[in-house]
C-alpha cells in the first residue's frame, strides 16, 4: 500500500494482482461478465488491505490437542454499504472475505447538469455507532456522492468509516477529505482528473453501465 503527502487521507493499493486486474478492467473490450468478475476480485483484494486496521481481542479456542488463545475481530460485525447502483458490484467480493458482515444500502445518483448528488434511499443497522463501516463505490469522481453518503452515515451515528473504490480522481479525494478528514480512502489508482462531464480520466467508463450491461 502507498500514501502520498499531497493526499493524506488516501491509500493506494498497489498489490500486483490488483494492478494487473485493473488494467483488464479499464479495457473497453472487456465484456460485462468479465467486468463483473474483475470488480468482485479487486474488491476482495482491496478489502484484505483495508481490514488491516480492525481491532482484535483475545478469544479462547479448543484445538484437537489442547486449549489455547486466539484472536477475533472485536466489536460489532463489519457493515458494508454500497452506494447504489455501481457499489453493488463490490459487495460479494468483500463478503467472501468477511462473510459475517452486514450489508446496508445508500441510494444516490448524480444530477447530470449540476453533478451534485441526489439521495433517494438509506438503510443501515440501527446500532451504527458501534460498527465499522466500509462504504463501497467503484468510482470516486467529483466526491459529491461520497461526501453525501458519509454525511448520511454520520447522521445515523457512524464514527468509523472507510471508503473503498477502484479508481479515484484528485478532485474527488480532495473534496471528500475537505468534508470528512477522518475517512480513509482506499483505491487501486489515483487517476489524472475529470473531464467536463465529470468522468474520471483515464478511468474505466461508467462502472454502473458496464456492470449491468446498460451502456
N, C-alpha and C positions, 0 to 999 in steps of 0.2 A: 504494500500500500504506500501511497505517496501523498504528501501535502505540500502546499506552497505558501509562502508568506503573503502573497497577494490575495489568497483566498483561504483564510484561516479556518473557516467552517467546512471546507471541502476536503474529502479524502478520495483520491483516485485509486481504484482497484486495478493495479497493473499486472495481475496474475497472467501468465502466458496463455492459459486456456481462455480466460475472459477476453483478452485482446484478439486471440485467434477467432473466437466465435463472433466478436463484434464486427470484424471485417466482413464475415459472411452475412451478418445481419444488415449491414449497410448496403449490400449489393442489390441493385434494383431488380435483378433477375431472380432473386431468392423467392420461391413460391410461398404462399400463405402457410401451408403445412409446416415447411421447414422454418419459416419465420417464427411461428408459434413455438416450435421446439427450441429454437435458439434463445428466445426471450425467457422461456422456462429454465433452461440450463444456466444462462448467465445470472438470472435472479438467484438461483440456488447457490452459485459460486460466490456471488456478492454477499449474500446473507451470511455465509460462513465467515467472511471478513467482518461484517457489521455486527455480528453477535459476540465478537471477541471481548467486548466490554461489559457483558452481562455479569451481574453479581452471582457468586456461588455461596453455598452453605454446606457444611458437613452433613452427611447422611449415612447411617449405618447400612450395611448390606451383608447378606449371608452368601458367601461363595460356596461351591461344592465342598470346600475343605474347611473353611473357618469363617468367623465373623470378622469384618473389617470396616473401615470407614472410607466412604467415597464422597463424591460431591454431586450436588444437583443445583440447577438454576434456582435462585431464591426468589421469593415474591410471587405475585400473581402471574398467570400464564401470559406470554408474549401475545400481543394483539397486532394483527396485520390489517392495514386499512388501505385498500386500493382506491385510487381516485378513478371513478368510472369515466369512460369505459376501458381505456387502454391499460389501466393499472391491474385489471383482472388477469391479464396475461402473465403477471409476475407472481400471482398468489400460489399456484400449485408448486412451483419450484421451491419457494420458501417453506411451504407446508411439508414437503418431503424431508426437509432438513429439521423442521420443528413441527412434527405432526400434531402436537397438543395445542398449538397456537389457536387463539380465537380469531375470527375474521369479522371486521366491521366494514362499512362502506361509506364513502363520501361521493355524492354526485355533483360534479361541476362540469360546466362547459365554457369555452372561451368565445365571447362575442367576436365575430369576425371583423366587425367595424372598429370597436374600441379596444379589442384584445384583452379586455378585462374579464375576470371570472364571474360566472353566474351560477349560484348554487341551487340545487333542487332536491337533494336527499342527504340525510345524515343519520347514521345508526352505528353506535359503538357500545360496548359493555358499560353498564351503569357505574361500575367502580373504577372509573378511568384514572383517578389519582393514584391508584395502587399498581398500575400496569406500565410496562414498557411498550411503546408503540413504534411500529415500522410503517411509515407512510410510503405507499408504492405508486410510482408513475414512471413509465419508460422515459419520458422527456421532461427536462427542466428547462423551459424555453424563456418566456418573459418573467417567470417567477410569480405571476399573479395568482394562478390557481394554487400553487404550492403554499404561498403565504396565507391565502384564504383558508385552505384546508387545515394548516397548522393552527390558525386562529380559532377555527371551529373546534378542534381537538382540545385546545387550551380552555375554551369556554366550558367544555364538558368536564374539565378537571385534570386533563393530562398534563404531566410535568416532564416526562421523559420520552422524547420523540426523536426518531431518526428518519431521515428522508432517503429512500433508495431510488435511484433512477439509472438508466443505461447511459444516456448522453445528456450533457448539460451545456448551456450557453453561459458565458461570463455574466451577461446581463441578468439572467435568472438567479445565478448563485449570489450575486451582489444584492439583488432585491430581497431574496429570502433572508440573507444574513442581516440586512438592514432592519427587517421586520422582526426576525426571530434569531438573535445571535446565539441562542442556546441550542439550536437544532443543527446537528451534524449531518452533512450531505455526503452520501456515498455514490459515486458514479464510475462508469468504466472509461469515460472520456470527457474531457473538457474541450468542447469544440470551439470553432473560430468565433462564431457570433450568430446573429439573427438576420434574416432577410427582411424586406419591408412588410411582408405578410406575417412576420413573427415566427417563421420556421427556422429551426436550427441548421446551420451550415458547418460542415458538410452534412451532418445529421444522418437520418435514415428514413426520411419521408414522414408521412403521417402514421404514427405507430398504431393507432386505433384502426385505421383503414386497412393497414397491412395485416394486422392480427385477425380481423374479422371479415376480410375479403370484400370490403366496401369501397375500395379505391376505384 
